[in-house]
């Protein structure tokens, strides 16, 4: 607004950075498709709006990227594969359309785990390659919204959009030290994304800060006639988000679950974060989250069965073109029966009822973000990919409850391990109550006494 900088200048910087970051050793591989002409067209239109003092929203002129799972004109809708999206897209997904209407500059589409089938972000195929964690380039970003988190952490853009069926927004945000918000199931339209798992996937922003996440959420969260799951939602508000304290809020902690963190070094900082929230007037209530092992198994049955159902033609026709890990996961999924799926959905009903009771006594549930820090990339991963089902299950430990029952969750970075990798904290709330997540998220940001600059970082305002 001051006129010191224009969107066009920022766009030129971004184009230079996009050229540079894939020539670096190793290449960042955060953005896998971009178009200089498209970026400049949007930036010049925004610059004119600022000049004429008629901006469209807080996002006008702000660089954003979208996970390749979304249709974005004029890019290829490859969804992390080599065989999908043979022609450029001619129609935007709803979120892409809304971002354009808000004046945002779409800088391209971001890398992702092939078909969203894993949590490392490892995708060795020719179009994608392995995105690098900006904090430690020899470590994974997390997945499946891998490039989205890497792009935000490396400074390419302050906003990226991802999808989350088993932690796919929150895991990479946690590993890359940025904020990740998974909306309530149906809150943000998934129309125009590949419907890999229709009952577990929510859409959400990955951002540089909680305030940025709130702005994006406010713009994207509303019913979409093309997306039936969110038609009956209550109005999205940011009520009390900027309240000076947390008085009156009850925070639920299941300490047995909370302490299932493999990163022993993270426990003191996670516990200190809980104390910080208490010091702001919130009260901590001990709760018991029932049947978590049943939730874990039932969520895996639901998400893999739905993905296998949707991808059955691909599995038959494009088996040889898929990454080895994708083939293994879809082959595993074929072992589940209709009876398994029905039983898993009965468990969902039970778990939702338990949560209703818990949310009648507390405003939110606190957990670590992920139970470990970002894993190492090995030479063999670059060639054949990585398939570690033990790690996949472990990384989703604190995520599955939200995907399985549809409640919203936010992860906020709160510190670093001794190796310098980010540690994050998760807050989950009842359905449609994203406002309380953002309110608590702002206070968690204050707890983080320092933000370390990643080893790969671009200042696009310089």
BABA-671151 format. One line per field, with one value per residue (C-alpha): z, x, y; residue in three letters. Coordinates in nm, 4 decimals. Each point is the difference from the previous one (the first is absolute). Example, Ala and Ser with C-alpha at 12.3 -4.5 7.8 and 13.67 -1.06 7.14 Angstrom:
BEGIN
zz	c(0.7800 / -0.0660) .
xx	c(1.2300 / 0.1370) .
yy	c(-0.4500 / 0.3440) .
rest	c(ALA / SER) .
***
This chain:
BEGIN
zz	c(0.0000 / 0.0732 / -0.3587 / 0.1078 / -0.1808 / -0.2736 / -0.0666 / -0.3367 / 0.1720 / 0.2367 / -0.2940 / -0.1824 / 0.3159 / 0.0235 / -0.3638 / 0.0629 / 0.3131 / -0.1814 / -0.2615 / 0.2671 / 0.2479 / -0.2533 / -0.1179 / 0.3566 / 0.1342 / 0.0990 / -0.1802 / 0.2362 / -0.2187 / 0.1866 / -0.3064 / -0.2841 / -0.2596 / -0.0490 / -0.2825 / -0.0087 / -0.2215 / 0.2244 / 0.3146 / -0.1552 / -0.1374 / 0.3472 / 0.1636 / -0.2468 / 0.0479 / 0.3776 / -0.0314 / -0.1945 / 0.2731 / 0.2702 / -0.2096 / -0.0379 / 0.3671 / -0.0885 / 0.1348 / 0.0179 / 0.3404 / 0.2461 / -0.2401 / -0.2948 / -0.1411 / 0.2431 / -0.1551 / 0.0573 / -0.1327 / -0.0112 / 0.0388 / -0.3340 / 0.1226 / -0.1007 / -0.3522 / -0.0789 / -0.3454 / -0.2094 / 0.1798 / -0.0282 / 0.2675 / 0.0587 / 0.3719 / 0.0465 / -0.2820 / -0.3453 / -0.1680 / 0.1085 / -0.1344 / -0.3536 / -0.1143 / 0.1698 / 0.2202 / -0.1340 / 0.3220 / 0.3520 / 0.3209 / 0.2304 / 0.2279 / -0.2981 / -0.1303 / 0.3421 / 0.0314 / -0.3442 / 0.0942 / 0.3138 / -0.2176 / 0.1095 / -0.2340 / -0.0669 / -0.0467 / -0.1085 / 0.1254 / 0.2704 / 0.0255 / 0.1777 / 0.0979 / -0.2933 / 0.0277 / 0.3651 / 0.1049 / 0.2524 / 0.2705 / -0.0994 / -0.3219 / -0.1764 / -0.3697 / -0.2239 / -0.3349 / -0.2872 / 0.0353 / 0.3732 / 0.1724 / 0.3748 / 0.1634 / 0.2619 / 0.3552 / 0.0094 / 0.3548 / -0.0974 / -0.3726 / 0.0686 / 0.1859 / -0.1311 / 0.0023 / 0.1064 / -0.2171 / -0.1824 / -0.0393 / -0.0124 / -0.2460 / 0.1616 / 0.3377 / -0.1581 / -0.2055 / 0.3071 / 0.2210 / -0.2695 / -0.0409 / -0.3583 / 0.1141 / 0.3389 / -0.0948 / -0.1520 / -0.0254 / 0.0828 / 0.0666 / 0.3149 / 0.0091 / 0.2526 / 0.1089 / -0.3512 / 0.0897 / 0.3632 / -0.0355 / -0.2596 / 0.1804 / 0.3203 / -0.1643 / -0.1796 / 0.2978 / -0.1368 / 0.0917 / -0.1410 / 0.0389 / -0.0833 / -0.0202 / 0.1215 / -0.2569 / -0.2689 / 0.1267 / -0.3026 / -0.3385 / -0.1465 / -0.3371 / -0.2771 / 0.1984 / -0.0731 / 0.2376 / 0.1325 / 0.3312 / 0.0207 / 0.3749 / 0.1580 / -0.2082 / 0.1073 / -0.1724 / 0.1843 / -0.0251 / 0.0860 / 0.0989 / 0.1432 / 0.2983 / 0.1812 / -0.1082 / -0.3647 / 0.0509 / 0.1479 / -0.3006 / -0.2493 / 0.2022 / 0.0098 / -0.3801 / -0.0866 / 0.2667 / -0.1286 / -0.1637 / -0.3643 / -0.2062 / -0.1852 / 0.3238 / 0.1875 / 0.3221 / 0.1233 / -0.1000 / 0.3513 / 0.1767 / 0.2453 / -0.0954 / 0.0413 / 0.2556 / 0.1696 / 0.3260 / 0.2970 / -0.2073 / 0.1209 / 0.3657 / 0.2270 / 0.2018 / 0.0089 / 0.3060 / 0.0074 / -0.2402 / 0.1092 / -0.1699 / -0.0012 / 0.0269 / -0.0008 / 0.1522 / -0.0875 / -0.3675 / 0.0195 / 0.1203 / -0.2916 / -0.1628 / -0.1257 / 0.0146 / 0.3715 / -0.0460 / -0.1076 / 0.3152 / 0.2220 / -0.2623 / -0.0642 / 0.3741 / 0.0346 / -0.2794 / 0.1990 / 0.3070 / -0.2145 / -0.1038 / 0.3669 / 0.0943 / -0.2370 / 0.1994 / -0.1657 / 0.2215 / -0.0865 / 0.0456 / -0.0037 / -0.2462 / -0.1281 / -0.3755 / -0.0301 / -0.2550 / -0.1671 / -0.1357 / -0.1553 / -0.1481 / -0.1468 / -0.1718 / -0.1115 / -0.1529 / -0.2034 / -0.1216 / -0.1024 / -0.1781 / -0.1810 / -0.1000 / -0.1474 / -0.1818 / -0.1351 / -0.1166 / -0.1797 / -0.1441 / -0.1095 / -0.3751 / 0.0497 / 0.1890 / -0.2876 / -0.2851 / 0.1337 / 0.2524 / -0.1683 / 0.0005 / 0.3732 / 0.2638 / 0.1796 / 0.3298 / -0.1622 / -0.1460 / 0.3398 / 0.1810 / -0.2551 / 0.0024 / 0.3798 / -0.0307 / -0.2219 / 0.2964 / 0.1935 / -0.0305 / -0.0115 / 0.3544 / 0.1134 / -0.1535 / 0.1616 / 0.3400 / -0.0344 / -0.0664 / 0.3048 / 0.1961 / -0.1508 / 0.1397 / 0.3436 / -0.0072 / -0.1026 / 0.2905 / 0.2431 / -0.1352 / 0.0411 / 0.3682 / 0.0361 / -0.1703 / 0.2423 / 0.2724 / -0.1868 / -0.2856 / -0.1682 / 0.0145 / 0.0159 / -0.1448 / -0.1504 / -0.3753 / -0.1049 / 0.2244 / -0.1675 / -0.2029 / -0.3798 / -0.1086 / -0.1953 / -0.3796 / -0.1155 / -0.3403 / -0.0896 / 0.0637 / -0.2922 / -0.2400 / 0.1130 / 0.2600 / 0.3639 / 0.1438 / 0.3785 / 0.1263 / 0.3625 / -0.0507 / -0.1848 / 0.2884 / 0.2584 / -0.1745 / -0.0110 / 0.3710 / 0.1101 / -0.3326 / -0.0619 / 0.2599 / -0.1851 / -0.3424 / 0.1199 / 0.1827 / -0.2103 / 0.2827 / -0.0852 / 0.1133 / -0.0176 / 0.0399 / 0.1112 / 0.0210 / 0.3588 / -0.0054 / -0.1404 / 0.0767 / 0.0930 / -0.3688 / -0.0979 / -0.1418 / 0.0783 / 0.2809 / -0.0216 / 0.2183 / -0.1009 / 0.1174 / -0.1053 / 0.0611 / -0.0513 / -0.3460 / -0.1594 / 0.2890 / -0.1905 / 0.1718 / 0.3341 / -0.1733 / -0.1501 / 0.3350 / 0.1791 / -0.2970 / 0.0311 / 0.3650 / -0.0884 / -0.2435 / 0.2889 / 0.1914 / -0.2746 / 0.1180 / -0.3290 / -0.3634 / -0.1574 / -0.3636 / -0.2123 / -0.1820 / -0.3299 / 0.0208 / -0.2604 / 0.0890 / -0.2799 / 0.1312 / -0.0251) .
xx	c(0.0000 / 0.2876 / 0.1196 / 0.3555 / -0.0409 / -0.2332 / -0.1359 / 0.1811 / 0.3361 / -0.0693 / -0.1073 / 0.3290 / 0.1884 / -0.2029 / 0.0686 / 0.3742 / -0.0275 / -0.1970 / 0.2753 / 0.2683 / -0.1456 / -0.0187 / 0.3555 / 0.1322 / 0.1642 / -0.2136 / -0.2977 / -0.2797 / -0.2796 / -0.2763 / -0.1793 / -0.0214 / -0.1914 / 0.0124 / -0.0391 / 0.1785 / -0.2620 / -0.2898 / 0.1745 / 0.0747 / -0.3556 / -0.1520 / 0.2666 / -0.0477 / -0.3784 / 0.0528 / 0.2533 / -0.2605 / -0.2597 / 0.2373 / 0.0771 / -0.3734 / -0.0701 / -0.2558 / 0.1540 / -0.2190 / 0.0984 / 0.2862 / 0.1383 / 0.0232 / 0.3523 / 0.1008 / 0.1877 / -0.1635 / 0.0404 / -0.2370 / 0.0752 / 0.0009 / -0.3086 / -0.2071 / -0.0912 / 0.1708 / -0.0142 / 0.2207 / 0.2008 / -0.0128 / -0.2113 / 0.2553 / -0.0689 / 0.3609 / -0.0100 / 0.1564 / -0.3205 / -0.2807 / -0.0559 / 0.1235 / -0.1664 / 0.0144 / -0.3013 / -0.2702 / -0.2023 / 0.1097 / -0.0791 / -0.2255 / 0.2902 / 0.2088 / -0.2965 / -0.0526 / 0.3682 / -0.0073 / -0.3161 / 0.1822 / 0.2825 / 0.2649 / 0.2892 / 0.0113 / 0.3713 / -0.0547 / -0.0944 / 0.1986 / 0.1561 / -0.1803 / 0.0343 / -0.1285 / -0.3824 / 0.0308 / 0.0931 / 0.2741 / 0.1249 / 0.3657 / -0.0489 / 0.2388 / -0.0937 / 0.2904 / -0.1825 / 0.1254 / -0.2488 / 0.0334 / 0.3173 / 0.0427 / -0.0787 / 0.2564 / -0.0627 / 0.1172 / 0.1350 / 0.2158 / 0.0077 / 0.1020 / -0.3291 / -0.3545 / -0.2670 / -0.2788 / -0.3026 / -0.2118 / -0.0199 / 0.3796 / 0.0763 / -0.2586 / 0.1788 / 0.3472 / -0.1076 / -0.1274 / 0.2959 / 0.2500 / -0.1702 / -0.1266 / -0.3516 / -0.1686 / -0.3059 / -0.0445 / -0.3070 / 0.0057 / -0.2329 / -0.0001 / -0.1353 / 0.2461 / 0.1989 / 0.1000 / -0.0130 / 0.1066 / 0.2897 / 0.1987 / -0.0825 / 0.1371 / 0.3164 / 0.0691 / -0.0688 / -0.3049 / -0.3700 / -0.2458 / -0.3777 / -0.2267 / -0.3552 / -0.3037 / -0.0987 / -0.1953 / 0.0901 / 0.2174 / -0.1115 / 0.2000 / -0.1784 / 0.2592 / 0.2416 / 0.0369 / -0.2492 / 0.2481 / -0.1801 / -0.3409 / -0.0626 / 0.3352 / 0.1463 / -0.0267 / 0.1540 / 0.2113 / 0.2703 / 0.3687 / 0.1269 / 0.2907 / -0.2088 / -0.3296 / -0.1291 / 0.0659 / -0.1854 / -0.2961 / -0.0159 / 0.0084 / -0.2520 / -0.2414 / 0.0165 / -0.0289 / -0.2394 / -0.3558 / -0.2542 / 0.0607 / -0.2997 / 0.2415 / 0.1147 / -0.2916 / 0.1857 / 0.0251 / -0.3402 / -0.1506 / 0.2974 / -0.0416 / 0.1576 / 0.3772 / 0.0999 / 0.3201 / -0.1796 / 0.2265 / 0.3051 / 0.1938 / -0.1154 / 0.2906 / -0.0106 / -0.1514 / -0.2214 / -0.3009 / 0.1492 / 0.0320 / 0.2777 / -0.0273 / 0.3158 / 0.0205 / 0.3496 / 0.0450 / -0.0657 / 0.1928 / 0.3160 / 0.0062 / 0.2561 / 0.3128 / 0.1992 / 0.0826 / 0.1749 / -0.3350 / -0.1932 / 0.1381 / -0.0804 / -0.3461 / -0.0784 / 0.1309 / -0.2396 / -0.2934 / 0.1189 / 0.0230 / -0.3655 / -0.0912 / 0.1872 / -0.2317 / -0.3064 / -0.0988 / -0.0622 / 0.1366 / -0.2422 / 0.1201 / -0.2044 / 0.0066 / -0.0248 / -0.1600 / 0.0709 / 0.2953 / 0.1412 / -0.3403 / -0.0032 / 0.3465 / -0.0936 / -0.3451 / 0.1397 / 0.2549 / -0.2744 / -0.2234 / 0.2598 / 0.1729 / -0.3282 / -0.1348 / 0.3264 / 0.0153 / -0.3625 / 0.0605 / 0.3367 / -0.1043 / 0.0120 / 0.3420 / 0.1321 / -0.1043 / 0.1082 / 0.2995 / 0.1514 / 0.3440 / 0.0084 / -0.0677 / 0.2711 / 0.0775 / -0.1368 / -0.3326 / -0.0349 / 0.0722 / -0.2535 / -0.2751 / 0.0755 / -0.0305 / -0.3295 / -0.1414 / 0.0188 / -0.2707 / -0.3527 / -0.3412 / -0.0480 / 0.3200 / -0.1227 / -0.3445 / 0.1517 / 0.2438 / -0.2890 / -0.1858 / 0.3133 / -0.0184 / -0.3520 / 0.1212 / 0.3034 / -0.2105 / -0.2333 / 0.2945 / 0.1304 / -0.3398 / 0.0126 / 0.3606 / -0.0765 / -0.2874 / 0.2671 / 0.2984 / 0.0449 / 0.2848 / 0.2432 / 0.3772 / 0.2550 / 0.3489 / -0.0078 / 0.2038 / 0.1742 / 0.3413 / 0.1985 / 0.0440 / 0.1693 / 0.3231 / 0.0140 / 0.2228 / 0.1653 / -0.2243 / -0.3113 / 0.1015 / -0.0040 / -0.2736 / -0.1919 / -0.0595 / -0.2500 / -0.0048 / -0.3456 / 0.1224 / 0.0952 / -0.3270 / -0.2057 / 0.2169 / -0.0107 / -0.3825 / -0.0356 / -0.1406 / -0.1693 / -0.2413 / -0.2624 / -0.0644 / -0.0237 / -0.2119 / -0.2597 / 0.0243 / 0.0989 / 0.2331 / 0.3627 / 0.2877 / 0.3741 / 0.2291 / 0.3820 / 0.1208 / 0.3716 / 0.2835 / 0.1684 / 0.3677 / 0.0648 / -0.1766 / -0.3167 / -0.3416 / -0.2272 / -0.3717 / -0.3098 / -0.3552 / -0.3345 / -0.3273 / -0.3503 / -0.3595 / -0.1557 / -0.0149 / 0.1896 / 0.3134 / -0.0196 / 0.1158 / 0.2908 / 0.1182 / -0.0382 / 0.2152 / 0.2386 / 0.0808 / 0.0951 / 0.2165 / 0.1930 / 0.0838 / 0.1397 / 0.2576 / 0.2812 / 0.1913 / -0.0535 / 0.3116 / 0.0533 / 0.0038 / 0.3242 / -0.1934 / -0.1777 / -0.0869 / -0.0992 / -0.2444 / -0.0402 / 0.3742) .
yy	c(0.0000 / 0.2382 / -0.0399 / -0.0899 / -0.3297 / -0.1225 / -0.3500 / 0.0183 / 0.0485 / -0.2889 / -0.2188 / 0.0709 / -0.1013 / -0.3213 / -0.0909 / 0.0468 / -0.2148 / -0.2750 / -0.0148 / -0.0077 / -0.2504 / -0.2828 / 0.0603 / -0.0224 / -0.3151 / -0.1786 / 0.1615 / 0.1120 / -0.1491 / 0.1853 / 0.1432 / -0.2529 / 0.2042 / 0.3751 / 0.2494 / 0.3344 / 0.1644 / -0.1096 / 0.1265 / 0.3413 / 0.0413 / -0.0469 / 0.2196 / 0.2869 / -0.0079 / 0.0159 / 0.2836 / 0.2018 / -0.0650 / 0.1243 / 0.3062 / 0.0731 / -0.0856 / -0.2685 / -0.3202 / -0.3099 / -0.1454 / -0.0401 / -0.2615 / 0.2403 / -0.0205 / -0.2763 / -0.2953 / -0.3395 / -0.3539 / -0.2957 / -0.3701 / -0.1833 / -0.1891 / 0.3089 / 0.1014 / 0.3316 / 0.1624 / -0.0404 / -0.2700 / -0.3789 / -0.1719 / -0.2784 / -0.0649 / -0.1103 / -0.2572 / -0.0277 / -0.1237 / 0.2413 / 0.3525 / -0.0590 / 0.3255 / 0.3436 / 0.0789 / 0.2305 / 0.0384 / 0.0947 / -0.1884 / 0.2071 / 0.1012 / 0.1142 / 0.2016 / 0.1626 / 0.0912 / 0.1624 / 0.1926 / 0.1205 / 0.1374 / -0.2510 / -0.0776 / -0.3747 / -0.0704 / -0.3614 / -0.3447 / -0.1742 / -0.3428 / -0.2824 / -0.3649 / -0.2069 / -0.0208 / 0.1070 / -0.3548 / 0.0785 / 0.2357 / 0.0580 / 0.1973 / -0.2394 / -0.0010 / -0.1117 / 0.0133 / 0.2150 / 0.2874 / 0.0479 / -0.1206 / 0.0331 / 0.3353 / 0.1039 / 0.1160 / 0.3644 / -0.0525 / -0.2963 / -0.0832 / -0.3624 / -0.0525 / -0.0531 / 0.2700 / -0.2360 / -0.0699 / -0.0112 / 0.3835 / -0.0024 / 0.2796 / 0.2295 / -0.0120 / 0.0282 / 0.3038 / 0.1864 / -0.0968 / 0.1062 / 0.3388 / -0.0509 / 0.0983 / 0.0590 / -0.2085 / -0.3472 / -0.2207 / -0.3705 / -0.2919 / -0.2110 / -0.3581 / -0.1429 / 0.3058 / 0.1112 / 0.3723 / -0.0281 / -0.2485 / 0.2008 / 0.3272 / -0.1573 / -0.1357 / 0.3307 / 0.2288 / 0.1858 / 0.0286 / -0.2558 / 0.0195 / -0.2947 / 0.1328 / -0.1917 / -0.2657 / 0.1901 / 0.3506 / 0.0923 / -0.1316 / -0.2882 / 0.0339 / -0.0242 / -0.2148 / -0.3708 / -0.1705 / -0.2562 / -0.0624 / 0.1639 / -0.0493 / 0.0956 / 0.2859 / 0.3639 / 0.3013 / 0.2548 / 0.2649 / -0.0349 / 0.3434 / 0.1958 / 0.1123 / -0.0613 / 0.3439 / -0.0938 / -0.3298 / 0.1923 / 0.2349 / -0.2880 / -0.2033 / 0.2946 / 0.0345 / -0.3714 / -0.1312 / 0.0101 / -0.2307 / -0.0901 / -0.1209 / -0.2324 / -0.1686 / -0.1596 / -0.0918 / 0.3593 / 0.1387 / 0.0043 / 0.1590 / 0.2906 / 0.3336 / 0.0104 / 0.2641 / 0.1133 / 0.0840 / 0.0823 / -0.0938 / 0.3038 / -0.0158 / 0.1057 / -0.3229 / -0.3491 / 0.0461 / -0.2295 / -0.2563 / -0.3626 / -0.1922 / -0.3804 / -0.2110 / -0.3784 / -0.0208 / -0.3690 / 0.0791 / 0.3288 / -0.1751 / -0.2470 / 0.2290 / -0.1819 / 0.3227 / -0.0008 / 0.3350 / 0.1491 / -0.0876 / 0.2802 / 0.2661 / -0.1503 / -0.0041 / 0.3566 / 0.1060 / -0.1432 / 0.1984 / 0.3148 / -0.0382 / -0.0491 / 0.3174 / 0.1913 / -0.1051 / -0.3278 / -0.3013 / -0.3431 / -0.2895 / -0.3603 / -0.2026 / -0.3562 / -0.0539 / -0.3452 / -0.2728 / 0.1721 / -0.3269 / -0.0762 / 0.3535 / -0.0525 / -0.3276 / 0.1178 / 0.3212 / -0.1994 / -0.2357 / 0.2946 / 0.2110 / -0.2893 / -0.1694 / 0.3251 / 0.0722 / -0.3543 / 0.0269 / 0.3297 / -0.1065 / -0.3500 / 0.0923 / 0.1680 / -0.3040 / -0.2276 / 0.2261 / 0.1995 / -0.2429 / 0.0069 / 0.3809 / 0.0323 / 0.0341 / -0.3269 / 0.1350 / 0.0960 / -0.3496 / -0.1564 / 0.2198 / -0.0620 / -0.3734 / 0.0027 / 0.1890 / -0.2741 / -0.2387 / 0.1862 / -0.1383 / 0.1667 / -0.1298 / 0.1768 / 0.3262 / -0.0241 / -0.0826 / 0.2928 / 0.2384 / -0.1298 / 0.0889 / 0.3502 / 0.0435 / -0.1125 / 0.2309 / 0.3012 / -0.0687 / -0.0198 / 0.3313 / 0.1681 / -0.0935 / 0.1206 / 0.3334 / 0.0566 / 0.0349 / 0.1570 / 0.2504 / -0.1835 / -0.2920 / 0.0536 / -0.2459 / 0.0138 / 0.0678 / -0.3030 / -0.2533 / 0.0461 / 0.2521 / -0.0158 / -0.3260 / -0.0235 / -0.0436 / -0.2880 / -0.0399 / -0.2957 / 0.2171 / 0.2236 / -0.2945 / -0.2378 / 0.1987 / -0.0853 / -0.2446 / -0.0125 / -0.0907 / 0.0180 / 0.3646 / 0.0757 / -0.1365 / 0.1777 / 0.3384 / -0.0082 / -0.0843 / 0.3370 / 0.0737 / -0.2860 / 0.0948 / 0.3294 / -0.1641 / -0.2891 / 0.2143 / 0.3187 / 0.2385 / 0.2913 / 0.0248 / 0.2457 / -0.0591 / 0.2820 / -0.0200 / 0.0525 / -0.0818 / -0.2103 / -0.3298 / -0.0153 / -0.0787 / 0.3251 / -0.1585 / 0.1550 / -0.1247 / 0.0802 / -0.0021 / -0.0959 / 0.1367 / -0.1690 / 0.1383 / -0.1047 / 0.0068 / 0.3513 / 0.1663 / 0.1016 / 0.3419 / -0.1442 / -0.1765 / 0.3277 / 0.1778 / -0.2585 / -0.0194 / 0.3707 / -0.0545 / -0.3024 / 0.2202 / 0.2346 / -0.2984 / -0.0646 / 0.2265 / -0.0202 / -0.0926 / -0.1429 / 0.0784 / -0.3170 / -0.0843 / 0.0419 / 0.3356 / 0.2626 / 0.3551 / 0.0874 / 0.3556 / 0.0766) .
rest	c(UNK / UNK / UNK / UNK / UNK / UNK / UNK / UNK / UNK / UNK / UNK / UNK / UNK / UNK / UNK / UNK / UNK / UNK / UNK / UNK / UNK / UNK / UNK / UNK / UNK / UNK / UNK / UNK / UNK / UNK / UNK / UNK / UNK / UNK / UNK / UNK / UNK / UNK / UNK / UNK / UNK / UNK / UNK / UNK / UNK / UNK / UNK / UNK / UNK / UNK / UNK / UNK / UNK / UNK / UNK / UNK / UNK / UNK / UNK / UNK / UNK / UNK / UNK / UNK / UNK / UNK / UNK / UNK / UNK / UNK / UNK / UNK / UNK / UNK / UNK / UNK / UNK / UNK / UNK / UNK / UNK / UNK / UNK / UNK / UNK / UNK / UNK / UNK / UNK / UNK / UNK / UNK / UNK / UNK / UNK / UNK / UNK / UNK / UNK / UNK / UNK / UNK / UNK / UNK / UNK / UNK / UNK / UNK / UNK / UNK / UNK / UNK / UNK / UNK / UNK / UNK / UNK / UNK / UNK / UNK / UNK / UNK / UNK / UNK / UNK / UNK / UNK / UNK / UNK / UNK / UNK / UNK / UNK / UNK / UNK / UNK / UNK / UNK / UNK / UNK / UNK / UNK / UNK / UNK / UNK / UNK / UNK / UNK / UNK / UNK / UNK / UNK / UNK / UNK / UNK / UNK / UNK / UNK / UNK / UNK / UNK / UNK / UNK / UNK / UNK / UNK / UNK / UNK / UNK / UNK / UNK / UNK / UNK / UNK / UNK / UNK / UNK / UNK / UNK / UNK / UNK / UNK / UNK / UNK / UNK / UNK / UNK / UNK / UNK / UNK / UNK / UNK / UNK / UNK / UNK / UNK / UNK / UNK / UNK / UNK / UNK / UNK / UNK / UNK / UNK / UNK / UNK / UNK / UNK / UNK / UNK / UNK / UNK / UNK / UNK / UNK / UNK / UNK / UNK / UNK / UNK / UNK / UNK / UNK / UNK / UNK / UNK / UNK / UNK / UNK / UNK / UNK / UNK / UNK / UNK / UNK / UNK / UNK / UNK / UNK / UNK / UNK / UNK / UNK / UNK / UNK / UNK / UNK / UNK / UNK / UNK / UNK / UNK / UNK / UNK / UNK / UNK / UNK / UNK / UNK / UNK / UNK / UNK / UNK / UNK / UNK / UNK / UNK / UNK / UNK / UNK / UNK / UNK / UNK / UNK / UNK / UNK / UNK / UNK / UNK / UNK / UNK / UNK / UNK / UNK / UNK / UNK / UNK / UNK / UNK / UNK / UNK / UNK / UNK / UNK / UNK / UNK / UNK / UNK / UNK / UNK / UNK / UNK / UNK / UNK / UNK / UNK / UNK / UNK / UNK / UNK / UNK / UNK / UNK / UNK / UNK / UNK / UNK / UNK / UNK / UNK / UNK / UNK / UNK / UNK / UNK / UNK / UNK / UNK / UNK / UNK / UNK / UNK / UNK / UNK / UNK / UNK / UNK / UNK / UNK / UNK / UNK / UNK / UNK / UNK / UNK / UNK / UNK / UNK / UNK / UNK / UNK / UNK / UNK / UNK / UNK / UNK / UNK / UNK / UNK / UNK / UNK / UNK / UNK / UNK / UNK / UNK / UNK / UNK / UNK / UNK / UNK / UNK / UNK / UNK / UNK / UNK / UNK / UNK / UNK / UNK / UNK / UNK / UNK / UNK / UNK / UNK / UNK / UNK / UNK / UNK / UNK / UNK / UNK / UNK / UNK / UNK / UNK / UNK / UNK / UNK / UNK / UNK / UNK / UNK / UNK / UNK / UNK / UNK / UNK / UNK / UNK / UNK / UNK / UNK / UNK / UNK / UNK / UNK / UNK / UNK / UNK / UNK / UNK / UNK / UNK / UNK / UNK / UNK / UNK / UNK / UNK / UNK / UNK / UNK / UNK / UNK / UNK / UNK / UNK / UNK / UNK / UNK / UNK / UNK / UNK / UNK / UNK / UNK / UNK / UNK / UNK / UNK / UNK / UNK / UNK / UNK / UNK / UNK / UNK / UNK / UNK) .
***
